[in-house]
Amino acid sequence: MTTAKEIMHPGAQCVTGEQTLADAARIMRERDVGALPICDENMKLLGIVTDRDIVLRCVADGRDPSGVKCVELALGRPMVIEEDEDASLVLEVMEDHRVRRLPVINHPDHQLVGMISEADIARHLPQERLAEFVTAITR
């Protein structure tokens, strides 16, 4: 049984809710990622900010990313998976909710321990299952 912990990218870098979207964009560029978790001081997940969020929910509205805090985009409750869950549940959650990135938390503290991306999934799936996965999340 492969677990979420075995396929995740450990040690995801967070931004705080008080950091600006410009800060988040710089970190994304430096780390070559398209999303960052938004965490509090105890590594509890508040949300996720994506490069797409910055463009569509800030820049396209004529707002200045250096004046908008990350917490403003932390709407709703992000989908998460616990680190000991089976990889099949990871796929199910990502497909059912059409998400490309899934934060991994530990139990019982619910602290962020990593992220699972499409690339992580691609490295662990047989080719035919990968095609089904990509079709499900992009439809």
TIRO-2110 file (N, C-alpha, C; in Angstrom, 1 decimal):
// TIRO-2110
0.8, -1.2, 0.0, N, 1, A
0.0, 0.0, 0.0, CA, 1, A
0.9, 1.2, 0.0, C, 1, A
0.7, 2.1, -1.0, N, 2, A
1.4, 3.3, -1.1, CA, 2, A
0.6, 4.4, -0.4, C, 2, A
1.3, 5.2, 0.5, N, 3, A
0.6, 6.2, 1.2, CA, 3, A
0.8, 7.6, 0.7, C, 3, A
0.0, 8.6, 1.1, N, 4, A
0.2, 10.0, 0.7, CA, 4, A
1.6, 10.4, 1.0, C, 4, A
2.1, 10.0, 2.2, N, 5, A
3.4, 10.5, 2.7, CA, 5, A
4.5, 10.0, 1.7, C, 5, A
4.3, 8.8, 1.1, N, 6, A
5.3, 8.3, 0.2, CA, 6, A
5.4, 9.0, -1.1, C, 6, A
4.3, 9.6, -1.5, N, 7, A
4.3, 10.3, -2.9, CA, 7, A
4.3, 11.8, -2.8, C, 7, A
4.2, 12.3, -1.6, N, 8, A
4.2, 13.8, -1.4, CA, 8, A
5.5, 14.4, -1.6, C, 8, A
5.5, 15.7, -1.8, N, 9, A
6.7, 16.6, -1.8, CA, 9, A
6.8, 17.0, -0.3, C, 9, A
7.8, 16.5, 0.5, N, 10, A
7.8, 16.9, 1.9, CA, 10, A
8.2, 18.4, 2.1, C, 10, A
7.9, 18.9, 3.2, N, 11, A
8.4, 20.2, 3.6, CA, 11, A
7.9, 21.4, 2.7, C, 11, A
6.7, 21.4, 2.4, N, 12, A
6.2, 22.5, 1.5, CA, 12, A
6.4, 23.9, 2.2, C, 12, A
6.9, 24.8, 1.5, N, 13, A
7.1, 26.2, 2.0, CA, 13, A
5.7, 26.9, 2.0, C, 13, A
5.4, 27.5, 3.2, N, 14, A
4.2, 28.2, 3.3, CA, 14, A
4.5, 29.7, 3.2, C, 14, A
3.4, 30.4, 2.9, N, 15, A
3.4, 31.9, 3.1, CA, 15, A
2.4, 32.1, 4.3, C, 15, A
2.6, 33.2, 5.0, N, 16, A
1.7, 33.6, 6.0, CA, 16, A
0.5, 34.4, 5.4, C, 16, A
-0.5, 34.4, 6.1, N, 17, A
-1.7, 35.2, 5.7, CA, 17, A
-1.4, 36.7, 5.5, C, 17, A
-0.4, 37.2, 6.3, N, 18, A
0.0, 38.6, 6.2, CA, 18, A
0.9, 38.9, 5.1, C, 18, A
1.6, 38.0, 4.5, N, 19, A
2.4, 38.3, 3.4, CA, 19, A
1.6, 38.7, 2.2, C, 19, A
2.2, 39.5, 1.3, N, 20, A
1.4, 39.9, 0.2, CA, 20, A
1.5, 38.9, -1.0, C, 20, A
0.6, 39.2, -1.9, N, 21, A
0.6, 38.3, -3.1, CA, 21, A
1.9, 38.5, -3.9, C, 21, A
2.5, 39.7, -3.9, N, 22, A
3.7, 39.9, -4.6, CA, 22, A
4.8, 39.0, -3.9, C, 22, A
4.8, 38.9, -2.6, N, 23, A
5.7, 38.0, -1.9, CA, 23, A
5.5, 36.6, -2.3, C, 23, A
4.3, 36.2, -2.4, N, 24, A
3.9, 34.8, -2.8, CA, 24, A
4.4, 34.5, -4.2, C, 24, A
4.2, 35.5, -5.1, N, 25, A
4.6, 35.3, -6.5, CA, 25, A
6.2, 35.2, -6.6, C, 25, A
6.9, 36.0, -5.8, N, 26, A
8.4, 35.9, -5.8, CA, 26, A
8.8, 34.5, -5.3, C, 26, A
8.2, 34.0, -4.3, N, 27, A
8.5, 32.7, -3.8, CA, 27, A
8.2, 31.6, -4.8, C, 27, A
7.0, 31.7, -5.4, N, 28, A
6.7, 30.7, -6.5, CA, 28, A
7.7, 30.7, -7.6, C, 28, A
8.2, 31.9, -8.0, N, 29, A
9.2, 32.0, -9.1, CA, 29, A
10.5, 31.3, -8.6, C, 29, A
10.9, 31.6, -7.4, N, 30, A
12.2, 31.1, -6.9, CA, 30, A
12.1, 29.6, -6.7, C, 30, A
11.0, 29.1, -6.3, N, 31, A
10.8, 27.6, -6.1, CA, 31, A
10.3, 26.9, -7.3, C, 31, A
9.9, 27.6, -8.3, N, 32, A
9.4, 27.0, -9.6, CA, 32, A
8.2, 26.2, -9.3, C, 32, A
7.2, 26.8, -8.5, N, 33, A
5.9, 26.1, -8.2, CA, 33, A
4.8, 27.1, -8.6, C, 33, A
3.6, 26.5, -8.7, N, 34, A
2.4, 27.3, -9.1, CA, 34, A
1.5, 27.6, -8.0, C, 34, A
1.8, 27.1, -6.8, N, 35, A
0.9, 27.2, -5.6, CA, 35, A
1.7, 27.2, -4.3, C, 35, A
1.2, 27.9, -3.4, N, 36, A
1.8, 27.9, -2.0, CA, 36, A
0.7, 27.7, -1.0, C, 36, A
0.9, 26.9, 0.0, N, 37, A
0.0, 26.9, 1.1, CA, 37, A
0.1, 28.1, 2.0, C, 37, A
-1.0, 28.5, 2.5, N, 38, A
-1.1, 29.7, 3.4, CA, 38, A
-1.2, 29.1, 4.8, C, 38, A
-0.3, 29.3, 5.7, N, 39, A
-0.3, 28.7, 7.0, CA, 39, A
-0.2, 29.7, 8.1, C, 39, A
-0.6, 29.3, 9.3, N, 40, A
-0.4, 30.2, 10.5, CA, 40, A
0.9, 29.8, 11.1, C, 40, A
1.2, 30.4, 12.2, N, 41, A
2.5, 30.2, 12.9, CA, 41, A
2.8, 28.8, 13.4, C, 41, A
1.7, 28.0, 13.5, N, 42, A
1.8, 26.6, 13.9, CA, 42, A
1.8, 25.6, 12.8, C, 42, A
2.0, 26.1, 11.5, N, 43, A
1.9, 25.3, 10.3, CA, 43, A
0.5, 24.7, 10.1, C, 43, A
-0.5, 25.3, 10.6, N, 44, A
-1.9, 24.9, 10.3, CA, 44, A
-2.3, 25.6, 9.0, C, 44, A
-2.9, 24.8, 8.2, N, 45, A
-3.3, 25.3, 6.8, CA, 45, A
-4.5, 26.2, 6.9, C, 45, A
-4.3, 27.4, 6.3, N, 46, A
-5.4, 28.3, 6.2, CA, 46, A
-6.0, 28.4, 4.8, C, 46, A
-5.3, 28.0, 3.8, N, 47, A
-5.7, 28.0, 2.4, CA, 47, A
-4.5, 27.8, 1.5, C, 47, A
-4.8, 28.0, 0.2, N, 48, A
-3.7, 27.9, -0.8, CA, 48, A
-3.9, 29.1, -1.7, C, 48, A
-2.8, 29.6, -2.1, N, 49, A
-2.8, 30.7, -3.1, CA, 49, A
-2.0, 30.1, -4.4, C, 49, A
-2.6, 30.3, -5.5, N, 50, A
-2.0, 29.8, -6.8, CA, 50, A
-1.7, 31.0, -7.6, C, 50, A
-0.8, 30.7, -8.6, N, 51, A
-0.5, 31.8, -9.6, CA, 51, A
-1.7, 32.3, -10.3, C, 51, A
-2.6, 31.3, -10.6, N, 52, A
-3.8, 31.7, -11.3, CA, 52, A
-4.7, 32.6, -10.4, C, 52, A
-4.8, 32.3, -9.1, N, 53, A
-5.5, 33.2, -8.2, CA, 53, A
-5.0, 34.6, -8.2, C, 53, A
-3.6, 34.7, -8.2, N, 54, A
-3.0, 36.1, -8.2, CA, 54, A
-3.4, 36.8, -9.5, C, 54, A
-3.4, 36.2, -10.6, N, 55, A
-3.7, 36.8, -11.9, CA, 55, A
-5.2, 37.1, -11.9, C, 55, A
-6.1, 36.2, -11.7, N, 56, A
-7.5, 36.3, -11.9, CA, 56, A
-8.2, 37.1, -10.8, C, 56, A
-7.7, 36.9, -9.5, N, 57, A
-8.5, 37.6, -8.4, CA, 57, A
-7.8, 38.8, -7.9, C, 57, A
-6.7, 39.2, -8.5, N, 58, A
-6.0, 40.4, -8.1, CA, 58, A
-5.7, 41.3, -9.3, C, 58, A
-4.7, 40.8, -10.1, N, 59, A
-4.3, 41.6, -11.2, CA, 59, A
-5.4, 42.0, -12.2, C, 59, A
-6.2, 41.0, -12.5, N, 60, A
-7.3, 41.2, -13.5, CA, 60, A
-8.4, 42.2, -12.9, C, 60, A
-8.4, 42.3, -11.6, N, 61, A
-9.3, 43.3, -11.0, CA, 61, A
-8.7, 44.6, -10.8, C, 61, A
-7.5, 44.8, -11.3, N, 62, A
-6.8, 46.1, -11.2, CA, 62, A
-6.2, 46.4, -9.9, C, 62, A
-6.0, 45.3, -9.1, N, 63, A
-5.5, 45.5, -7.7, CA, 63, A
-3.9, 45.3, -7.8, C, 63, A
-3.2, 45.9, -6.8, N, 64, A
-1.8, 45.8, -6.8, CA, 64, A
-1.4, 44.6, -5.9, C, 64, A
-0.7, 43.6, -6.4, N, 65, A
-0.3, 42.4, -5.6, CA, 65, A
0.5, 42.8, -4.4, C, 65, A
1.2, 43.9, -4.4, N, 66, A
2.0, 44.2, -3.3, CA, 66, A
1.2, 44.8, -2.1, C, 66, A
-0.1, 45.1, -2.4, N, 67, A
-1.0, 45.6, -1.4, CA, 67, A
-2.1, 44.7, -1.0, C, 67, A
-2.1, 43.5, -1.5, N, 68, A
-3.1, 42.5, -1.2, CA, 68, A
-2.5, 41.3, -0.4, C, 68, A
-3.0, 41.0, 0.8, N, 69, A
-2.5, 40.0, 1.7, CA, 69, A
-3.0, 38.6, 1.2, C, 69, A
-2.1, 37.6, 1.4, N, 70, A
-2.5, 36.3, 1.0, CA, 70, A
-3.8, 35.8, 1.6, C, 70, A
-4.0, 36.2, 2.9, N, 71, A
-5.2, 35.7, 3.6, CA, 71, A
-6.5, 36.1, 2.9, C, 71, A
-6.4, 37.2, 2.1, N, 72, A
-7.6, 37.6, 1.3, CA, 72, A
-8.1, 36.6, 0.3, C, 72, A
-7.1, 35.7, -0.2, N, 73, A
-7.5, 34.7, -1.2, CA, 73, A
-7.7, 33.3, -0.5, C, 73, A
-7.6, 33.3, 0.8, N, 74, A
-7.7, 32.0, 1.5, CA, 74, A
-9.2, 31.8, 1.8, C, 74, A
-10.0, 31.6, 0.8, N, 75, A
-11.4, 31.5, 0.9, CA, 75, A
-11.8, 30.0, 1.0, C, 75, A
-12.8, 29.7, 1.8, N, 76, A
-13.3, 28.3, 1.9, CA, 76, A
-12.3, 27.4, 2.6, C, 76, A
-12.5, 26.2, 2.6, N, 77, A
-11.7, 25.2, 3.2, CA, 77, A
-11.0, 24.3, 2.2, C, 77, A
-9.7, 24.3, 2.2, N, 78, A
-9.0, 23.5, 1.1, CA, 78, A
-9.1, 22.0, 1.4, C, 78, A
-9.1, 21.3, 0.3, N, 79, A
-9.1, 19.8, 0.4, CA, 79, A
-7.8, 19.4, 0.9, C, 79, A
-7.7, 18.5, 1.8, N, 80, A
-6.5, 17.9, 2.4, CA, 80, A
-6.6, 16.4, 2.5, C, 80, A
-5.4, 15.8, 2.7, N, 81, A
-5.4, 14.4, 2.9, CA, 81, A
-4.4, 14.1, 4.0, C, 81, A
-4.6, 13.1, 4.8, N, 82, A
-3.7, 12.8, 5.9, CA, 82, A
-2.6, 12.0, 5.4, C, 82, A
-1.4, 12.1, 6.0, N, 83, A
-0.2, 11.5, 5.4, CA, 83, A
-0.3, 10.0, 5.4, C, 83, A
-1.1, 9.3, 6.2, N, 84, A
-1.1, 7.9, 6.2, CA, 84, A
-2.2, 7.3, 5.3, C, 84, A
-2.9, 8.1, 4.6, N, 85, A
-4.0, 7.6, 3.7, CA, 85, A
-3.4, 7.0, 2.5, C, 85, A
-4.2, 6.0, 2.0, N, 86, A
-3.8, 5.3, 0.8, CA, 86, A
-3.8, 6.2, -0.4, C, 86, A
-2.8, 5.9, -1.3, N, 87, A
-2.7, 6.7, -2.6, CA, 87, A
-4.0, 6.7, -3.4, C, 87, A
-4.7, 5.6, -3.3, N, 88, A
-6.0, 5.5, -4.1, CA, 88, A
-7.0, 6.6, -3.6, C, 88, A
-7.0, 6.9, -2.3, N, 89, A
-7.8, 8.0, -1.8, CA, 89, A
-7.3, 9.3, -2.3, C, 89, A
-6.0, 9.5, -2.4, N, 90, A
-5.4, 10.7, -2.9, CA, 90, A
-6.0, 11.0, -4.3, C, 90, A
-5.9, 10.0, -5.1, N, 91, A
-6.5, 10.1, -6.5, CA, 91, A
-8.0, 10.4, -6.5, C, 91, A
-8.7, 9.7, -5.7, N, 92, A
-10.1, 9.9, -5.6, CA, 92, A
-10.5, 11.4, -5.2, C, 92, A
-9.8, 11.9, -4.2, N, 93, A
-10.0, 13.3, -3.8, CA, 93, A
-9.7, 14.2, -4.9, C, 93, A
-8.5, 14.1, -5.5, N, 94, A
-8.1, 15.0, -6.5, CA, 94, A
-9.0, 14.9, -7.7, C, 94, A
-9.4, 13.8, -8.1, N, 95, A
-10.3, 13.6, -9.2, CA, 95, A
-11.7, 14.1, -8.9, C, 95, A
-12.3, 13.8, -7.8, N, 96, A
-13.6, 14.2, -7.4, CA, 96, A
-13.8, 15.7, -7.3, C, 96, A
-12.7, 16.3, -6.8, N, 97, A
-12.8, 17.8, -6.6, CA, 97, A
-12.0, 18.6, -7.6, C, 97, A
-11.5, 17.8, -8.6, N, 98, A
-10.7, 18.5, -9.7, CA, 98, A
-9.7, 19.4, -9.2, C, 98, A
-8.8, 19.0, -8.3, N, 99, A
-7.7, 19.8, -7.8, CA, 99, A
-6.4, 19.2, -8.3, C, 99, A
-5.5, 20.1, -8.6, N, 100, A
-4.2, 19.7, -9.1, CA, 100, A
-3.1, 19.6, -8.1, C, 100, A
-3.4, 20.1, -6.9, N, 101, A
-2.5, 20.1, -5.8, CA, 101, A
-3.3, 19.7, -4.5, C, 101, A
-2.7, 18.9, -3.7, N, 102, A
-3.4, 18.5, -2.5, CA, 102, A
-2.4, 18.6, -1.3, C, 102, A
-2.7, 19.4, -0.3, N, 103, A
-1.9, 19.5, 0.9, CA, 103, A
-2.0, 18.2, 1.7, C, 103, A
-0.9, 17.8, 2.3, N, 104, A
-0.9, 16.6, 3.2, CA, 104, A
-0.6, 17.1, 4.6, C, 104, A
-1.5, 16.6, 5.5, N, 105, A
-1.4, 17.0, 6.9, CA, 105, A
-1.1, 15.7, 7.8, C, 105, A
-0.6, 16.0, 9.0, N, 106, A
-0.4, 14.8, 9.9, CA, 106, A
-1.6, 14.7, 10.8, C, 106, A
-1.6, 13.6, 11.5, N, 107, A
-2.7, 13.4, 12.4, CA, 107, A
-2.1, 13.1, 13.8, C, 107, A
-2.5, 13.7, 14.8, N, 108, A
-3.7, 14.4, 15.1, CA, 108, A
-3.5, 15.9, 15.1, C, 108, A
-2.3, 16.4, 14.8, N, 109, A
-2.0, 17.9, 14.9, CA, 109, A
-2.6, 18.7, 13.7, C, 109, A
-2.9, 18.0, 12.6, N, 110, A
-3.4, 18.7, 11.4, CA, 110, A
-2.4, 19.8, 10.9, C, 110, A
-1.1, 19.5, 11.1, N, 111, A
-0.1, 20.4, 10.5, CA, 111, A
0.3, 20.0, 9.1, C, 111, A
0.6, 21.0, 8.3, N, 112, A
1.0, 20.7, 7.0, CA, 112, A
2.4, 20.0, 7.0, C, 112, A
2.5, 18.9, 6.3, N, 113, A
3.8, 18.2, 6.2, CA, 113, A
4.3, 18.0, 4.8, C, 113, A
3.4, 18.4, 3.8, N, 114, A
3.8, 18.3, 2.4, CA, 114, A
2.7, 18.6, 1.4, C, 114, A
3.0, 18.5, 0.1, N, 115, A
2.0, 18.7, -0.9, CA, 115, A
2.2, 17.6, -1.9, C, 115, A
1.0, 17.3, -2.6, N, 116, A
1.0, 16.3, -3.7, CA, 116, A
0.6, 17.1, -4.9, C, 116, A
1.4, 17.0, -6.0, N, 117, A
1.0, 17.7, -7.2, CA, 117, A
0.8, 16.7, -8.3, C, 117, A
0.3, 17.2, -9.4, N, 118, A
0.2, 16.3, -10.6, CA, 118, A
1.5, 15.6, -10.9, C, 118, A
2.6, 16.3, -10.8, N, 119, A
3.9, 15.7, -11.1, CA, 119, A
4.2, 14.5, -10.2, C, 119, A
3.8, 14.7, -8.9, N, 120, A
4.1, 13.6, -7.9, CA, 120, A
3.2, 12.4, -8.3, C, 120, A
2.0, 12.7, -8.7, N, 121, A
1.1, 11.6, -9.1, CA, 121, A
1.6, 10.9, -10.3, C, 121, A
2.1, 11.6, -11.3, N, 122, A
2.7, 11.1, -12.5, CA, 122, A
3.8, 10.1, -12.3, C, 122, A
4.6, 10.4, -11.3, N, 123, A
5.8, 9.6, -11.0, CA, 123, A
5.4, 8.2, -10.4, C, 123, A
4.1, 8.1, -9.9, N, 124, A
3.7, 6.9, -9.1, CA, 124, A
2.6, 6.2, -9.8, C, 124, A
2.1, 6.6, -10.9, N, 125, A
1.0, 5.9, -11.5, CA, 125, A
1.4, 5.2, -12.8, C, 125, A
0.8, 4.1, -13.1, N, 126, A
1.0, 3.5, -14.4, CA, 126, A
0.4, 4.4, -15.5, C, 126, A
1.0, 4.3, -16.7, N, 127, A
0.6, 5.2, -17.8, CA, 127, A
-0.9, 5.3, -18.0, C, 127, A
-1.6, 4.2, -18.1, N, 128, A
-3.0, 4.2, -18.4, CA, 128, A
-3.8, 4.9, -17.3, C, 128, A
-3.4, 4.7, -16.0, N, 129, A
-4.1, 5.3, -14.9, CA, 129, A
-3.9, 6.8, -14.9, C, 129, A
-2.7, 7.2, -15.3, N, 130, A
-2.3, 8.6, -15.3, CA, 130, A
-3.2, 9.3, -16.4, C, 130, A
-3.5, 8.7, -17.5, N, 131, A
-4.3, 9.3, -18.5, CA, 131, A
-5.7, 9.5, -18.0, C, 131, A
-6.3, 8.5, -17.2, N, 132, A
-7.6, 8.7, -16.6, CA, 132, A
-7.6, 9.8, -15.6, C, 132, A
-6.5, 9.9, -14.8, N, 133, A
-6.4, 11.0, -13.8, CA, 133, A
-6.4, 12.4, -14.5, C, 133, A
-5.6, 12.5, -15.4, N, 134, A
-5.5, 13.8, -16.1, CA, 134, A
-6.9, 14.2, -16.8, C, 134, A
-7.5, 13.2, -17.4, N, 135, A
-8.8, 13.5, -18.0, CA, 135, A
-9.8, 13.9, -16.9, C, 135, A
-9.8, 13.2, -15.8, N, 136, A
-10.8, 13.6, -14.7, CA, 136, A
-10.6, 15.0, -14.1, C, 136, A
-9.4, 15.4, -13.9, N, 137, A
-9.2, 16.7, -13.3, CA, 137, A
-9.2, 17.9, -14.3, C, 137, A
-9.2, 17.6, -15.6, N, 138, A
-9.2, 18.7, -16.6, CA, 138, A
-10.5, 18.8, -17.3, C, 138, A
-11.5, 17.9, -17.0, N, 139, A
-12.7, 18.0, -17.7, CA, 139, A
-13.6, 19.2, -17.3, C, 139, A
END
